[in-house]
Amino acid sequence: MKKLLLASVLFFSLTGFSQIFKAKDGTTLIHFYSKSPLEDIDAANKGAIIVLNTNSSDLQVRVTIQNFKFKNALMEEHFNENYLESTKFPNCVFKGKINEKIDFTVEGEHKVTVTGKMELHGVTKDVTLDGSLTKKGADIVLDTKFKIKVADYNIQVPSLYVKNIAEVVDVTLVSTLEPFVKK
């Protein structure tokens, strides 16, 4: 993970003078929820690598699939082994660009859309996500809610479990980003 962060920072640094922000340790929460008639599926992931270049408006997010934690250990096992195949496809990666011009020197909330590519379960799709970036002092809080259609990413649900897993999963991501400081 550190290699991705370092590579992202190096890439962003070479593209011009800019301010790089990265996810503050312990502040990221990714949550997904699948409502179904038999049992709701609810999981959280408290870590991701997130890098934002405020000059170019580039945003990159990398989530380790095995870091999703469930209340039910059997659900977590099925999620990793049968559905997301996390040993074969260990990460979900999003690379995109903020569509709106944001003045990151101005405090407060900025509604944004981010267009890019999301790679999940070996499938890459073009996506546009709605969200907000809130400037608070030196930090930026990233907040987005979106839906993932399971079939779009070739995630196979055995017919026996079709009623257990929704076709569309709700995802929420909240993270505080801080200015990157070389150590």
Contact map, one row per residue, 1 for C-alpha under 8 A:
111110000000000000000000000000000000000000000000100000000000000000000000000000000000000000000000000000000000000000000000000000000000000000000000000000000000000000000000000000000000000
111111000000000000000000000000000000000000000000000000000000000000000000000000000000000000000000000000000000000000000000000000000000000000000000000000000000000000000000000000000000000
111111100000000000000000000000000000000000000000000000000000000000000000000000000000000000000000000000000000000000000000000000000000000000000000000000000000000000000000000000000000000
111111110000000000000000000000000000000000000000000000000000000000000000000000000000000000000000000000000000000000000000000000000000000000000000000000000000000000000000000000000000000
111111111000000000000000000000000000000000000000101000000000000000000000000000000000000000000000000000000000000000000000000000000000000000000000000000000000000000000000000000000000000
011111111100000000000000000000000000000000000000000000000000000000000000000000000000000000000000000000000000000000000000000000000000000000000000000000000000000000000000000000000000000
001111111110000000000000000000000000000000000000000000000000000000000000000000000000000000000000000000000000000000000000000000000000000000000000000000000000000000000000000000000000000
000111111111000000000000000000000000000000000000001000000000000000000000000000000000000000000000000000000000000000000000000000000000000000000000000000000000000000000000000000000000000
000011111111100000010000000000000000000000000000001000000000000000000000000000000000000000000000000000000000000000000000000000000000000000000000000000000000000000000000000000000000000
000001111111110000000000000000000000000000000000000000000000000000000000000000000000000000000000000000000000000000000000000000000000000000000000000000000000000000000000000000000000000
000000111111111000000000000000000000000000000000000000000000000000000000000000000000000000000000000000000000000000000000000000000000000000000000000000000000000000000000000000000000000
000000011111111101010000000000000000000000000000000010000000000000000000000000000000000000000000000000000000000000000000000000000000000000000000000000000000000000000000000000000000000
000000001111111111000000000000000000000000000000000000000000000000000000000000000000000000000000000000000000000000000000000000000000000000000000000000000000000000000000000000000000000
000000000111111110000000000000000000000000000000000000000000000000000000000000000000000000000000000000000000000000000000000000000000000000000000000000000000000000000000000000000000000
000000000011111110000000000000000000000000000000000000000000000000000000000000000000000000000000000000000000000000000000000000000000000000000000000000000000000000000000000000000000000
000000000001111111000000000000000000000000000000000000100000000000000000000000000000000000000000000000000000000000000000000000000000000000000000000000000000000000000000000000000000000
000000000000111111100000000000000000000000000000000000100000000000000000000000000000000000000000000000000000000000000000000000000000000000000000000000000000000000000000000000000000000
000000000001100111110000000000000000000000000000000011110000000000000000000000000000000000000000000000000000000000000000000000000000000000000000000000000000000000000000000000000000000
000000000000000011111000000000000000000000000000000011100000000000000000000000000000000000000000000000000000000000000000000000000000000000000000000000000000000000000000000000000011000
000000001001000001111100000000000000000000000000001111000000000000000000000000000000000000000000000000000000000000000000000000000000000000000000000000000000000000000000000000000011000
000000000000000000111110000000000000000000000000001111000000000000000000000000000000000000000000000000000000000000000000000000000000000000010000000000000000000000000000000000001111000
000000000000000000011111000000000000000000000000111100000000000000000000000000000000000000000000000000000000000000000000000000000000000000000000000000000000000000000000000000001111000
000000000000000000001111101100000000000000000001111000000000000000000000000000000000000000000000000000000000000000000000000000000000000000000000000000000000000000000000000000111100000
000000000000000000000111111100000000000000000000000000000000000000000000000000000000000000000000000000000000000000000000000000000000000000000000000000000000000000000000000000111100000
000000000000000000000011111100000000000000000010000000000000000000000000000000000000000000000000000000000000000000000000000000000000000000000000000000000000000000000000000000000000000
000000000000000000000001111100000000000000000110000000000000000000000000000000000000000000000000000000000000000000000000000000000000000000000000000000000000000000000000000000000000000
000000000000000000000011111110000000000000000110000000000000000000000000000000000000000000000000000000000000000000000000000000000000000000000000000000000000000000000000000001110000000
000000000000000000000011111111000000000000000111000000000000000000000000000000000000000000000000000000000000000000000000000000000000000000000000000000000000000000000000000011110000000
000000000000000000000000001111100000000000011110000000000000000000000000000000000000000000000000000000000000000000000000000000000000000000000000000000000000000000000000000111100000000
000000000000000000000000000111110000000000011110000000000000000000000000000000000000000000000000000000000000000000000000000000000000000000000000000000000000000000000000001111000000000
000000000000000000000000000011111000000001111000000000000000000000000000000000000000000000000000000000000000000000000000000000000000000000000000000000000000000000000000001110000000000
000000000000000000000000000001111100000011110000000000000000000000000000000000000000000000000000000000000000000000000000000000000000000000000000000000000000000000000000111100000000000
000000000000000000000000000000111110000111100000000000000000000000000000000000000000000000000000000000000000000000000000000000000000000000000000000000000000000000000000111000000000000
000000000000000000000000000000011111000111000000000000000000000000000000000000000000000000000000000000000000000000000000000000000000000000000000000000000000000000001101110000000000000
000000000000000000000000000000001111101110000000000000000000000000000000000000000000000000000000000000000000000000000000000000000000000000000000000000000000000000001100100000000000000
000000000000000000000000000000000111111110000000000000000000000000000000000000000000000000000000000000000000000000000000000000000000000000000000000000000000000000111100000000000000000
000000000000000000000000000000000011111100000000000000000000000000000000000000000000000000000000000000000000000000000000000000000000000000000000000000000000000000110000000000000000000
000000000000000000000000000000000001111100000000000000000000000000000000000000000000000000000000000000000000000000000000000000000000000000000000000000000000000000110000000000000000000
000000000000000000000000000000000011111110000000000000000000000000000000000000000000000000000000000000000000000000000000000000000000000000000000000000000000000000010000000000000000000
000000000000000000000000000000001111111111000000000000000000000000000000000000000000000000000000000000000000000000000000000000000000000000000000000000000000000000011000000000000000000
000000000000000000000000000000011111001111100000000000000000000000000000001000000000000000000000000000000000000000000000000000000000000000000000000000000000000000001000000000000000000
000000000000000000000000000000111100000111110000000000000000000000000110000000000000000000000000000000000000000000000000000000000000000000000000000000000000000000000000000000000000000
000000000000000000000000000000111000000011111000000000000000000000011110000000000000000000000000000000000000000000000000000000000000000000000000000000000000000000000000000000000000000
000000000000000000000000000011110000000001111100000000000000000000011100000000000000000000000000000000000000000000000000000000000000000000000000000000000000000000000000000000000000000
000000000000000000000000000011100000000000111111000000000000000000111000000000000000000000000000000000000000000000000000000000000000000000000000000000000000000000000000000000000000000
000000000000000000000000011111000000000000011111000000000000000000110000000000000000000000000000000000000000000000000000000000000000000000000000000000000000000000000000000000000000000
000000000000000000000000111111000000000000001111100000000000001100100000000000000000000000000000000000000000000000000000000000000000000000000000000000000000000000000000000000000000000
000000000000000000000010000100000000000000001111110000000000111100000000000000000000000000000000000000000000000000000000000000000000000000000000000000000000000000000000000000000000000
100010000000000000000110000000000000000000000011111000000001111000000000000000000000000000000000000000000000000000000000000000000000000000000000000000000000000000000000000000000000000
000000000000000000000110000000000000000000000001111100000011110000000000000000000000000000000000000000000000000000000000000000000000000000000000000000000000000000000000000000001000000
000010011000000000011110000000000000000000000000111110000011100000000000000000000000000000000000000000000000000000000000000000000000000000000000000000000000000000000000000000001000000
000000000000000000011100000000000000000000000000011111001111000000000000000000000000000000000000000000000000000000000000000000000000000000000000000000000000000000000000000000000000000
000000000001000001111000000000000000000000000000001111111110000000000000000000000000000000000000000000000000000000000000000000000000000000000000000000000000000000000000000000000000000
000000000000000001111000000000000000000000000000000111111100000000000000000000000000000000000000000000010000000000000000000000000000000000000000000000000000000000000000000000000000000
000000000000000111100000000000000000000000000000000011111000000000000000000000000000000000000000000000000000000000000000000000000000000000000000000000000000000000000000000000000000000
000000000000000001000000000000000000000000000000000011111100000000000000000000000000000000000000100000000000000000000000000000000000000000000000000000000000000000000000000000000000000
000000000000000000000000000000000000000000000000000111111110000000000000000000000000000000000000111000000000000000000000000000000000000000000000000000000000000000000000000000000000000
000000000000000000000000000000000000000000000000000111011111000000000000000000000000000000000011110000000000000000000000000000000000000000000000000000000000000000000000000000000000000
000000000000000000000000000000000000000000000000011110001111100000000000000000000000000000000111110000000000000000000000000000000000000000000000000000000000000000000000000000000000000
000000000000000000000000000000000000000000000000111100000111110000000000000000000000000000001111000000000000000000000000000000000000000000000000000000000000000000000000000000000000000
000000000000000000000000000000000000000000000001111000000011111000000000000000000000000000001110000000000000000000000000000000000000000000000000000000000000000000000000000000000000000
000000000000000000000000000000000000000000000001110000000001111100000000000000000000000000111100000000000000000000000000000000000000000000000000000000000000000000000000000000000000000
000000000000000000000000000000000000000000000011100000000000111110000000000000000000000000111000000000000000000000000000000000000000000000000000000000000000000000000000000000000000000
000000000000000000000000000000000000000000000011000000000000011111110000000000000000000001110000000000000000000000000000000000000000000000000000000000000000000000000000000000000000000
000000000000000000000000000000000000000000000000000000000000001111110000000000010001010001110000000000000000000000000000000000000000000000000000000000000000000000000000000000000000000
000000000000000000000000000000000000000000000000000000000000000111111000000000010000010001000000000000000000000000000000000000000000000000000000000000000000000000000000000000000000000
000000000000000000000000000000000000000000001110000000000000000111111000000000000000000000000000000000000000000000000000000000000000000000000000000000000000000000000000000000000000000
000000000000000000000000000000000000000000111100000000000000000111111100000100000000000000000000000000000000000000000000000000000000000000000000000000000000000000000000000000000000000
000000000000000000000000000000000000000000111000000000000000000001111110000100000000000000000000000000000000000000000000000000000000000000000000000000000000000000000000000000000000000
000000000000000000000000000000000000000001110000000000000000000000011111101100000000000000000000000000000000000000000000000000000000000000000000000000000000000000000000000000000000000
000000000000000000000000000000000000000001100000000000000000000000001111100000000000000000000000000000000000000000000000000000000000000000000000000000000000000000000000000000000000000
000000000000000000000000000000000000000000000000000000000000000000000111111100000000000000000000000000000000000000000000000000000000000000000000000000000000000000000000000000000000000
000000000000000000000000000000000000000000000000000000000000000000000111111110000000000000000000000000000000000000000000000000000000000000000000000000000000000000000000000000000000000
000000000000000000000000000000000000000000000000000000000000000000000001111111000000000000000000000000000000000000000000000000000000000000000000000000000000000000000000000000000000000
000000000000000000000000000000000000000010000000000000000000000000000101111111100000000000000000000000000000000000000000000000000000000000000000000000000000000000000000000000000000000
000000000000000000000000000000000000000000000000000000000000000000011101111111110000000000000000000000000000000000000000000000000000000000000000000000000000000000000000000000000000000
000000000000000000000000000000000000000000000000000000000000000000000000111111111100000000000000000000000000000000000000000000000000000000000000000000000000000000000000000000000000000
000000000000000000000000000000000000000000000000000000000000000000000000011111111110000000000000000000000000000000000000000000000000000000000000000000000000000000000000000000000000000
000000000000000000000000000000000000000000000000000000000000000000000000001111111111100000000000000000000000000000000000000000000000000000000000000000000000000000000000000000000000000
000000000000000000000000000000000000000000000000000000000000000011000000000111111111111000000000000000000000000000000000000000000000000000000000000000000000000000000000000000000000000
000000000000000000000000000000000000000000000000000000000000000000000000000011111111111000000000000000000000000000000000000000000000000000000000000000000000000000000000000000000000000
000000000000000000000000000000000000000000000000000000000000000000000000000011111111100000000000000000000000000000000000000000000000000000000000000000000000000000000000000000000000000
000000000000000000000000000000000000000000000000000000000000000000000000000001111111100000000000000000000000000000000000000000000000000000000000000000000011100000000000000000000000000
000000000000000000000000000000000000000000000000000000000000000010000000000000111111110010000000000000000000000000000000100000000000000000000000000000000010000000000000000000000000000
000000000000000000000000000000000000000000000000000000000000000000000000000000111111111111000000000000000000000000000000100000000000000000000000000000000000000000000000000000000000000
000000000000000000000000000000000000000000000000000000000000000011000000000000011001111111100000000000000000000000000000100000000000000000000000000000000000000000000000000000000000000
000000000000000000000000000000000000000000000000000000000000000000000000000000011000111111000000000000000000000000000000000000000000000000000000000000000000000000000000000000000000000
000000000000000000000000000000000000000000000000000000000000000000000000000000000000111111000000000000000000000000000000000000000000000000000000000000000000000000000000000000000000000
000000000000000000000000000000000000000000000000000000000000000000000000000000000001111111110000000000000000000000000001110000000000000000000000000000000000000000000000000000000000000
000000000000000000000000000000000000000000000000000000000000000111000000000000000000111111110000000000000000000000000000000000000000000000000000000000000000000000000000000000000000000
000000000000000000000000000000000000000000000000000000000000011110000000000000000000010011111000000000000000000000000001100000000000000000000000000000000000000000000000000000000000000
000000000000000000000000000000000000000000000000000000000000011110000000000000000000000011111100000000000000000000000111100000000000000000000000000000000000000000000000000000000000000
000000000000000000000000000000000000000000000000000000000001111000000000000000000000000000111110000000000000000000000111000000000000000000000000000000000000000000000000000000000000000
000000000000000000000000000000000000000000000000000000000011110000000000000000000000000000011111000000000000000000011110000000000000000000000000000000000000000000000000000000000000000
000000000000000000000000000000000000000000000000000000000111100000000000000000000000000000001111100000000000000000011100000000000000000000000000000000000000000000000000000000000000000
000000000000000000000000000000000000000000000000000000000111000000000000000000000000000000000111110000000000000001111000000000000000000000000000000000000000000000000000000000000000000
000000000000000000000000000000000000000000000000000000011110000000000000000000000000000000000011111000000000000001110000000000000000000000000000000000000000000000000000000000000000000
000000000000000000000000000000000000000000000000000000001110000000000000000000000000000000000001111110000000000111100000000000000000000000000000000000000000000000000000000000000000000
000000000000000000000000000000000000000000000000000000001000000000000000000000000000000000000000111110000000000111100000000000000000000000000000000000000000000000000000000000000000000
000000000000000000000000000000000000000000000000000000000000000000000000000000000000000000000000011111000000000110000000000000000000000000000000000000000000000000000000000000000000000
000000000000000000000000000000000000000000000000000000000000000000000000000000000000000000000000011111100000000000000000000000000000000000000000000000000000000000000000000000000000000
000000000000000000000000000000000000000000000000000000000000000000000000000000000000000000000000000111110000010000000000000000000000000000000000000000000000000000000000000000000000000
000000000000000000000000000000000000000000000000000000000000000000000000000000000000000000000000000011111100000000000000000000000000000000000000000000000000000000000000000000000000000
000000000000000000000000000000000000000000000000000001000000000000000000000000000000000000000000000001111110000000000000000000000000001000000000000000000000000000000000000000000000000
000000000000000000000000000000000000000000000000000000000000000000000000000000000000000000000000000000111110000000000000000000000000001000000000000000000000000000000000000000000000000
000000000000000000000000000000000000000000000000000000000000000000000000000000000000000000000000000000111111000000000000000000000000001000000000000000000000000000000000000000000000000
000000000000000000000000000000000000000000000000000000000000000000000000000000000000000000000000000000011111100000000000000000000000011110000000000000000000000000000000000000000000000
000000000000000000000000000000000000000000000000000000000000000000000000000000000000000000000000000000000111110000000000000000000000011100000000000000000000000000000000000000000000000
000000000000000000000000000000000000000000000000000000000000000000000000000000000000000000000000000000000011111000000000000000000001111000000000000000000000000000000000000000000000000
000000000000000000000000000000000000000000000000000000000000000000000000000000000000000000000000000001000001111100000000000000000001110000000000000000000000000000000000000000000000000
000000000000000000000000000000000000000000000000000000000000000000000000000000000000000000000000000000000000111110000000000000000111100000000000000000000000000000000000000000000000000
000000000000000000000000000000000000000000000000000000000000000000000000000000000000000000000000011100000000011111000000000000000111100000000000000000000000000000000000000000000000000
000000000000000000000000000000000000000000000000000000000000000000000000000000000000000000000000011100000000001111100000000000011110000000000000000000000000000000000000000000000000000
000000000000000000000000000000000000000000000000000000000000000000000000000000000000000000000001111000000000000111110000000000011110000000000000000000000000000000000000000000000000000
000000000000000000000000000000000000000000000000000000000000000000000000000000000000000000000001111000000000000011111000000001111000000000000000000000000000000000000000000000000000000
000000000000000000000000000000000000000000000000000000000000000000000000000000000000000000000111100000000000000001111100000001110000000000000000000000000000000000000000000000000000000
000000000000000000000000000000000000000000000000000000000000000000000000000000000000000000000111000000000000000000111110000111100000000000000000000000000000000000000000000000000000000
000000000000000000000000000000000000000000000000000000000000000000000000000000000000000000011110000000000000000000011111000111100000000000000000000000000000000000000000000000000000000
000000000000000000000000000000000000000000000000000000000000000000000000000000000000000000011100000000000000000000001111111110000000000000000000000000000000000000000000000000000000000
000000000000000000000000000000000000000000000000000000000000000000000000000000000000000010111000000000000000000000000111111100000000000000000000000000001000000000000000000000000000000
000000000000000000000000000000000000000000000000000000000000000000000000000000000001110010110000000000000000000000000011111000000000000000000000000000001110000000000000000000000000000
000000000000000000000000000000000000000000000000000000000000000000000000000000000000000010000000000000000000000000000011111100000000000000000000000000001000000000000000000000000000000
000000000000000000000000000000000000000000000000000000000000000000000000000000000000000000000000000000000000000000000011111110000000000000000000000000001100000000000000000000000000000
000000000000000000000000000000000000000000000000000000000000000000000000000000000000000000000000000000000000000000001111011111000000000000000000000000001000000000000000000000000000000
000000000000000000000000000000000000000000000000000000000000000000000000000000000000000000000000000000000000000000001110001111100000000000000000000000000000000000000000000000000000000
000000000000000000000000000000000000000000000000000000000000000000000000000000000000000000000000000000000000000000111100000111110000000000000000000000000000000000000000000000000000000
000000000000000000000000000000000000000000000000000000000000000000000000000000000000000000000000000000000000000000111100000011111000000000000000000000000000000000000000000000000000000
000000000000000000000000000000000000000000000000000000000000000000000000000000000000000000000000000000000000000011110000000001111100000000000000000000000000000000000000000000000000000
000000000000000000000000000000000000000000000000000000000000000000000000000000000000000000000000000000000000000011100000000000111110000000000001110000000000000000000000000000000000000
000000000000000000000000000000000000000000000000000000000000000000000000000000000000000000000000000000000000001111000000000000011111000000000001110000000000000000000000000000000000000
000000000000000000000000000000000000000000000000000000000000000000000000000000000000000000000000000000000000001111000000000000001111100000000111100000000000000000000000000000000000000
000000000000000000000000000000000000000000000000000000000000000000000000000000000000000000000000000000000000111100000000000000000111110000001111000000000000000000000000000000000000000
000000000000000000000000000000000000000000000000000000000000000000000000000000000000000000000000000000000000111100000000000000000011111000011110000000000000000000000000000000000000000
000000000000000000000000000000000000000000000000000000000000000000000000000000000000000000000000000000000011110000000000000000000001111100011100000000000000000000000000000000000000000
000000000000000000000000000000000000000000000000000000000000000000000000000000000000000000000000000000011111100000000000000000000000111111111000000000000000000000000000000000000000000
000000000000000000000000000000000000000000000000000000000000000000000000000000000000000000000000000000000011000000000000000000000000011111111000000000000000000000000000000000000000000
000000000000000000000000000000000000000000000000000000000000000000000000000000000000000000000000000000000010000000000000000000000000001111110000000000000000000000000000000000000000000
000000000000000000000000000000000000000000000000000000000000000000000000000000000000000000000000000000000000000000000000000000000000001111110000000000000000000000000000000000000110000
000000000000000000000000000000000000000000000000000000000000000000000000000000000000000000000000000000000000000000000000000000000000001111111000000000000000000000000000000000011110000
000000000000000000001000000000000000000000000000000000000000000000000000000000000000000000000000000000000000000000000000000000000000111111111100000000000000000000000000000000011100000
000000000000000000000000000000000000000000000000000000000000000000000000000000000000000000000000000000000000000000000000000000000001111100111110000000000000000000000000000001111000000
000000000000000000000000000000000000000000000000000000000000000000000000000000000000000000000000000000000000000000000000000000000011110000011111000000000000000000000000000011111000000
000000000000000000000000000000000000000000000000000000000000000000000000000000000000000000000000000000000000000000000000000000000011100000001111100000000000000000000000000111100000000
000000000000000000000000000000000000000000000000000000000000000000000000000000000000000000000000000000000000000000000000000000001111000000000111110000000000000000000000000111000000000
000000000000000000000000000000000000000000000000000000000000000000000000000000000000000000000000000000000000000000000000000000001110000000000011111000000000000000000000011110000000000
000000000000000000000000000000000000000000000000000000000000000000000000000000000000000000000000000000000000000000000000000000001100000000000001111100000000000000000000011100000000000
000000000000000000000000000000000000000000000000000000000000000000000000000000000000000000000000000000000000000000000000000000000000000000000000111110000000000000000001111000000000000
000000000000000000000000000000000000000000000000000000000000000000000000000000000000000000000000000000000000000000000000000000000000000000000000011111010000000000000001111000000000000
000000000000000000000000000000000000000000000000000000000000000000000000000000000000000000000000000000000000000000000000000000000000000000000000001111111000000000000011100000000000000
000000000000000000000000000000000000000000000000000000000000000000000000000000000000000000000000000000000000000000000000000000000000000000000000000111111111000000000011100000000000000
000000000000000000000000000000000000000000000000000000000000000000000000000000000000000000000000000000000000000000000000000000000000000000000000000011111111000000000010000000000000000
000000000000000000000000000000000000000000000000000000000000000000000000000000000000000000000000000000000000000000000000000000000000000000000000000111111110000000000000000000000000000
000000000000000000000000000000000000000000000000000000000000000000000000000000000000000000000000000000000000000000000001111100000000000000000000000011111110000000000000000000000000000
000000000000000000000000000000000000000000000000000000000000000000000000000000000000000000000000000000000000000000000000101000000000000000000000000001111111000000000000000000000000000
000000000000000000000000000000000000000000000000000000000000000000000000000000000011000000000000000000000000000000000000100000000000000000000000000001111111100000000000000000000000000
000000000000000000000000000000000000000000000000000000000000000000000000000000000010000000000000000000000000000000000000000000000000000000000000000001100111110000000000000000000000000
000000000000000000000000000000000000000000000000000000000000000000000000000000000010000000000000000000000000000000000000000000000000000000000000000000000011111011001000000000000000000
000000000000000000000000000000000000000000000000000000000000000000000000000000000000000000000000000000000000000000000000000000000000000000000000000000000001111111000000000000000000000
000000000000000000000000000000000000000000000000000000000000000000000000000000000000000000000000000000000000000000000000000000000000000000000000000000000000111111000000000000000000000
000000000000000000000000000000000000000000000000000000000000000000000000000000000000000000000000000000000000000000000000000000000000000000000000000000000000011111100000000000000000000
000000000000000000000000000000000000000000000000000000000000000000000000000000000000000000000000000000000000000000000000000000000000000000000000000000000000111111111000000000000000000
000000000000000000000000000000000000000000000000000000000000000000000000000000000000000000000000000000000000000000000000000000000000000000000000000000000000111111111100000000000000000
000000000000000000000000000000000001110000000000000000000000000000000000000000000000000000000000000000000000000000000000000000000000000000000000000000000000000111111100000000000000000
000000000000000000000000000000000001111100000000000000000000000000000000000000000000000000000000000000000000000000000000000000000000000000000000000000000000000011111100000000000000000
000000000000000000000000000000000111000110000000000000000000000000000000000000000000000000000000000000000000000000000000000000000000000000000000000000000000100011111110000000000000000
000000000000000000000000000000000111000000000000000000000000000000000000000000000000000000000000000000000000000000000000000000000000000000000000000000000000000001111111100000000000000
000000000000000000000000000000000000000000000000000000000000000000000000000000000000000000000000000000000000000000000000000000000000000000000000000011100000000000001111100000000000000
000000000000000000000000000000000100000000000000000000000000000000000000000000000000000000000000000000000000000000000000000000000000000000000000001111000000000000000111110000000000000
000000000000000000000000000000011110000000000000000000000000000000000000000000000000000000000000000000000000000000000000000000000000000000000000001111000000000000000111111000000000000
000000000000000000000000000000011100000000000000000000000000000000000000000000000000000000000000000000000000000000000000000000000000000000000000111100000000000000000001111100000000000
000000000000000000000000000001111000000000000000000000000000000000000000000000000000000000000000000000000000000000000000000000000000000000000000111100000000000000000000111110000000000
000000000000000000000000000011110000000000000000000000000000000000000000000000000000000000000000000000000000000000000000000000000000000000000011110000000000000000000000011111000000000
000000000000000000000000000111100000000000000000000000000000000000000000000000000000000000000000000000000000000000000000000000000000000000000111100000000000000000000000001111100000000
000000000000000000000000001111000000000000000000000000000000000000000000000000000000000000000000000000000000000000000000000000000000000000001111000000000000000000000000000111110000000
000000000000000000000011001110000000000000000000000000000000000000000000000000000000000000000000000000000000000000000000000000000000000000001110000000000000000000000000000011111000000
000000000000000000000011001100000000000000000000000000000000000000000000000000000000000000000000000000000000000000000000000000000000000000111100000000000000000000000000000001111100000
000000000000000000001111000000000000000000000000011000000000000000000000000000000000000000000000000000000000000000000000000000000000000000111100000000000000000000000000000000111110000
000000000000000000001111000000000000000000000000000000000000000000000000000000000000000000000000000000000000000000000000000000000000000001110000000000000000000000000000000000011111000
000000000000000000111100000000000000000000000000000000000000000000000000000000000000000000000000000000000000000000000000000000000000000001100000000000000000000000000000000000001111100
000000000000000000111100000000000000000000000000000000000000000000000000000000000000000000000000000000000000000000000000000000000000000000000000000000000000000000000000000000000111110
000000000000000000000000000000000000000000000000000000000000000000000000000000000000000000000000000000000000000000000000000000000000000000000000000000000000000000000000000000000011111
000000000000000000000000000000000000000000000000000000000000000000000000000000000000000000000000000000000000000000000000000000000000000000000000000000000000000000000000000000000001111
000000000000000000000000000000000000000000000000000000000000000000000000000000000000000000000000000000000000000000000000000000000000000000000000000000000000000000000000000000000000111
